[in-house]
Amino acid sequence: MRWKEDGQKKCPFCKTDAIVGVNIDTGQLAYTDCLCGKFIIDQIALEDIGEYNKTLKTDEDKILFSGYLRNNQTTTITEEFISEVLPGIRDYCKQIPLDEKISKIKNYIYQETTSLGKHVPLGYDKLYTLFYLKDSKEFWSLIKYLQETDILNKNTPVGGPTANVLLTVKGFANIESTLKDYSQSKKLFIACKFKTDYEDDLVKAIKAACAICGFDAKRVSDEKHDNDITHKIIADIKQSRFIIADFTDQNNGVYYEAGYAMGMSKKVIRLVNEKQIN
């Protein structure tokens, strides 16, 4: 692909300055060096501001979506992405609990710490979207909390635009004991339309293929549970290595579940009946 620079412009989501490049062949725009990190957007999707404003209605929605983009640097935003996938990503970002945001901060500091006694610089204004936070003040408050709970060294100054934080021995032990890694999980989540004449054959084929590869693929309906169905879906997706989504018949639930999985940075394998491919 051939790209050329197109100067500096405001990012449509985080509203900060970004360096913009244009794909000479496709007309797509690449935004970099803003709070969203880096993403690619189709020209027609960028021009239709009203469409993504229907989903990202508030500044908070846009900042949280910046967090998604920051954590998924290969995202390409198209019209289909905005209308069908974005709602699921928005809801995922808005429902991330505080303890998960704190875990993301701790894990980031842990990954950047090469050895005990190594300080890690944190730019409040540059990093807060990475942890799905609303602003730099919220980031600073959580850093102070980590100091108060002895995860970070209390004697290290954390005021100013940048803090050089230091993990304590207790902090190291705490993080290593709580890390949950589903990247090697053998569970897969199947998202498909229910009560169709092809559902049983489709699911059987997916499960058989996954079993050959050593994976346990399940739908949310495969297990009895007393939980809210939405909470069950979220839990199952979170525990899965990736999901397989069948988009035949354009089912809204499948698009939502795929978008939610993408919000969690899960890989989505897409299926569709060949007769419905445009």
C-alpha positions as CSV (number, residue, x, y, z in Angstrom):
1,M,0.0,0.0,0.0
2,R,1.2,3.5,-0.8
3,W,0.7,6.2,1.8
4,K,1.3,10.0,1.9
5,E,1.2,12.4,4.8
6,D,-1.9,14.6,5.1
7,G,-0.7,16.9,7.9
8,Q,-2.1,17.2,11.4
9,K,-5.8,17.0,12.2
10,K,-8.1,16.5,15.2
11,C,-8.9,12.9,15.9
12,P,-12.7,12.3,15.6
13,F,-12.8,10.3,18.8
14,C,-10.3,11.6,21.4
15,K,-10.3,15.1,19.9
16,T,-6.5,15.5,20.3
17,D,-4.1,16.3,17.5
18,A,-3.1,13.4,15.3
19,I,-0.7,12.8,12.4
20,V,-2.8,11.8,9.4
21,G,-1.8,9.7,6.4
22,V,-3.8,8.9,3.2
23,N,-3.7,5.7,1.3
24,I,-3.2,6.7,-2.3
25,D,-4.9,3.6,-3.6
26,T,-8.0,3.3,-1.3
27,G,-8.4,6.8,0.1
28,Q,-8.4,5.4,3.7
29,L,-7.0,7.6,6.4
30,A,-4.5,6.5,9.1
31,Y,-4.5,8.4,12.4
32,T,-1.5,8.2,14.6
33,D,0.1,9.8,17.7
34,C,-3.2,10.7,19.4
35,L,-4.8,9.2,22.5
36,C,-6.3,6.5,20.3
37,G,-2.8,5.4,19.3
38,K,-3.2,4.3,15.7
39,F,-6.2,3.3,13.6
40,I,-7.4,3.3,10.0
41,I,-10.8,4.7,8.9
42,D,-12.6,4.7,5.5
43,Q,-13.2,8.2,4.1
44,I,-17.0,7.5,3.8
45,A,-17.1,6.4,7.5
46,L,-15.2,9.5,8.6
47,E,-17.5,11.8,6.7
48,D,-20.7,10.3,8.2
49,I,-20.1,11.8,11.6
50,G,-23.8,11.5,12.5
51,E,-23.7,7.7,12.2
52,Y,-21.1,7.0,14.8
53,N,-22.4,9.8,17.0
54,K,-25.6,7.8,17.3
55,T,-23.6,5.1,19.1
56,L,-20.9,7.3,20.7
57,K,-23.3,9.9,22.1
58,T,-21.1,11.4,24.8
59,D,-17.5,12.6,25.1
60,E,-17.1,9.8,27.7
61,D,-18.2,7.2,25.1
62,K,-15.6,8.5,22.6
63,I,-12.8,8.5,25.2
64,L,-13.6,5.0,26.2
65,F,-13.7,3.9,22.6
66,S,-10.2,5.5,22.3
67,G,-9.2,3.0,24.9
68,Y,-10.4,0.2,22.7
69,L,-8.5,1.6,19.7
70,R,-5.4,2.0,21.9
71,N,-5.6,-1.6,22.9
72,N,-6.3,-2.8,19.3
73,Q,-3.9,-1.0,17.1
74,T,-4.8,-2.9,13.9
75,T,-8.5,-1.7,13.8
76,T,-9.9,-0.5,10.5
77,I,-13.1,1.5,10.9
78,T,-15.7,1.0,8.1
79,E,-19.4,1.8,7.8
80,E,-20.2,-1.8,8.7
81,F,-17.9,-1.6,11.8
82,I,-19.7,1.6,13.0
83,S,-23.3,0.3,12.5
84,E,-22.9,-3.3,13.5
85,V,-19.8,-3.8,15.7
86,L,-19.4,-0.5,17.5
87,P,-22.4,-0.9,19.8
88,G,-21.0,-4.1,21.3
89,I,-17.6,-2.5,21.8
90,R,-19.1,0.6,23.4
91,D,-21.1,-1.4,25.9
92,Y,-18.0,-3.5,26.8
93,C,-15.9,-0.4,27.4
94,K,-18.7,1.2,29.6
95,Q,-19.0,-1.9,31.7
96,I,-15.4,-2.5,32.5
97,P,-15.3,-2.7,36.4
98,L,-12.9,-0.5,38.4
99,D,-10.9,-3.6,39.6
100,E,-10.2,-4.6,36.0
101,K,-8.9,-1.1,35.2
102,I,-6.7,-1.2,38.2
103,S,-5.4,-4.7,37.1
104,K,-4.6,-3.2,33.6
105,I,-2.5,-0.5,35.2
106,K,-0.7,-3.0,37.5
107,N,0.0,-5.3,34.6
108,Y,1.3,-2.5,32.4
109,I,3.7,-1.4,35.2
110,Y,4.7,-5.0,35.7
111,Q,5.4,-5.5,32.0
112,E,7.5,-2.3,31.9
113,T,9.5,-3.3,35.0
114,T,12.6,-5.2,33.9
115,S,13.8,-5.8,37.4
116,L,13.1,-4.9,41.0
117,G,14.1,-1.3,41.7
118,K,13.4,-0.3,38.1
119,H,11.3,2.9,37.9
120,V,8.6,3.1,35.2
121,P,7.7,6.5,33.7
122,L,3.9,7.2,33.4
123,G,2.6,10.1,31.4
124,Y,-0.8,10.8,32.8
125,D,-2.1,12.8,29.8
126,K,-0.7,10.2,27.3
127,L,-1.6,6.9,28.9
128,Y,-5.0,7.1,30.6
129,T,-7.0,5.9,27.6
130,L,-4.9,2.7,27.5
131,F,-6.6,1.7,30.8
132,Y,-10.2,2.8,29.8
133,L,-10.1,5.8,32.1
134,K,-12.0,9.0,31.5
135,D,-9.2,11.5,32.1
136,S,-5.7,11.9,33.6
137,K,-7.1,12.8,37.0
138,E,-8.7,9.4,37.3
139,F,-5.4,7.9,36.4
140,W,-3.5,9.9,39.1
141,S,-6.1,8.8,41.7
142,L,-5.6,5.1,40.9
143,I,-1.8,5.5,41.1
144,K,-2.2,7.1,44.5
145,Y,-4.4,4.2,45.5
146,L,-1.7,1.7,44.4
147,Q,0.8,3.6,46.6
148,E,-1.6,3.5,49.6
149,T,-2.1,-0.2,49.2
150,D,1.7,-0.8,49.0
151,I,1.7,-2.0,45.5
152,L,3.8,1.0,44.5
153,N,6.5,2.6,46.5
154,K,5.0,5.3,48.7
155,N,8.1,7.5,48.7
156,T,8.1,8.0,45.0
157,P,6.6,11.4,44.0
158,V,3.7,11.0,41.6
159,G,2.7,14.6,41.1
160,G,3.2,16.5,37.9
161,P,2.5,15.4,34.3
162,T,4.8,12.4,34.5
163,A,5.3,9.9,37.4
164,N,8.3,7.5,37.8
165,V,6.6,4.7,39.7
166,L,8.3,1.8,41.5
167,L,6.8,-1.6,42.2
168,T,7.3,-3.0,45.7
169,V,8.1,-6.6,46.4
170,K,4.6,-6.9,47.6
171,G,3.4,-5.4,44.4
172,F,5.4,-7.9,42.3
173,A,3.9,-10.8,44.3
174,N,0.4,-9.5,44.1
175,I,0.4,-9.0,40.4
176,E,2.0,-12.4,39.7
177,S,-0.6,-14.2,41.8
178,T,-3.5,-12.6,40.1
179,L,-2.6,-12.7,36.5
180,K,-5.2,-14.5,34.5
181,D,-4.2,-15.5,31.0
182,Y,-6.9,-16.9,28.7
183,S,-4.6,-16.7,25.6
184,Q,-4.0,-20.4,25.9
185,S,-7.5,-21.3,26.9
186,K,-9.0,-24.4,25.2
187,K,-12.5,-22.9,25.3
188,L,-14.2,-21.3,22.3
189,F,-17.5,-19.4,22.1
190,I,-19.9,-19.9,19.3
191,A,-22.1,-17.0,18.3
192,C,-24.9,-17.9,15.9
193,K,-28.6,-17.3,15.3
194,F,-30.9,-19.6,17.3
195,K,-33.8,-21.6,16.0
196,T,-32.9,-21.9,12.3
197,D,-33.1,-24.9,10.1
198,Y,-29.4,-25.0,9.8
199,E,-28.4,-24.3,13.4
200,D,-27.9,-27.9,14.5
201,D,-25.7,-28.9,11.5
202,L,-23.7,-25.7,11.7
203,V,-22.9,-26.1,15.4
204,K,-22.1,-29.8,15.1
205,A,-19.7,-29.0,12.3
206,I,-18.0,-26.2,14.3
207,K,-17.7,-28.4,17.4
208,A,-16.3,-31.3,15.4
209,A,-13.7,-29.2,13.7
210,C,-12.7,-27.5,17.0
211,A,-12.5,-30.9,18.8
212,I,-10.0,-32.2,16.2
213,C,-7.8,-29.2,17.0
214,G,-8.2,-29.7,20.7
215,F,-10.7,-27.0,21.5
216,D,-14.0,-27.1,23.4
217,A,-16.5,-25.0,21.5
218,K,-19.8,-24.1,23.1
219,R,-22.9,-21.9,22.7
220,V,-24.3,-20.0,25.7
221,S,-27.3,-22.3,25.6
222,D,-25.2,-25.5,26.0
223,E,-25.1,-25.2,29.8
224,K,-27.9,-24.6,32.3
225,H,-27.4,-21.5,34.4
226,D,-29.3,-19.2,36.7
227,N,-27.4,-16.0,35.7
228,D,-28.6,-13.2,33.5
229,I,-28.1,-14.3,29.9
230,T,-26.0,-11.2,29.1
231,H,-23.7,-11.8,32.0
232,K,-23.3,-15.4,31.0
233,I,-22.4,-14.5,27.5
234,I,-19.8,-11.9,28.7
235,A,-18.3,-14.5,31.1
236,D,-18.1,-17.2,28.4
237,I,-16.5,-14.8,25.9
238,K,-14.0,-13.6,28.5
239,Q,-12.9,-17.2,29.2
240,S,-12.6,-18.1,25.6
241,R,-9.4,-18.0,23.5
242,F,-11.4,-16.7,20.5
243,I,-14.9,-16.8,19.2
244,I,-16.5,-18.2,16.0
245,A,-19.3,-16.0,14.8
246,D,-21.8,-17.0,12.0
247,F,-23.2,-13.8,10.4
248,T,-25.7,-15.7,8.2
249,D,-29.1,-13.9,8.2
250,Q,-27.5,-10.7,9.7
251,N,-28.5,-11.5,13.3
252,N,-28.1,-8.5,15.6
253,G,-27.1,-10.7,18.6
254,V,-24.2,-12.2,16.7
255,Y,-22.9,-8.8,15.7
256,Y,-23.2,-7.6,19.3
257,E,-21.3,-10.6,20.7
258,A,-18.6,-10.3,18.0
259,G,-18.2,-6.6,18.9
260,Y,-18.0,-7.4,22.6
261,A,-15.3,-10.0,21.9
262,M,-13.4,-7.5,19.8
263,G,-13.7,-5.1,22.8
264,M,-11.9,-7.7,24.8
265,S,-9.2,-8.0,22.1
266,K,-10.4,-11.5,21.3
267,K,-9.9,-12.9,17.8
268,V,-13.2,-13.3,15.9
269,I,-13.4,-16.0,13.2
270,R,-16.2,-15.0,10.8
271,L,-18.6,-17.4,9.0
272,V,-21.4,-16.7,6.6
273,N,-23.4,-18.7,4.1
274,E,-21.8,-18.3,0.7
275,K,-25.1,-17.3,-0.9
276,Q,-25.2,-14.2,1.3
277,I,-21.7,-12.9,0.5
278,N,-22.0,-9.6,-1.3
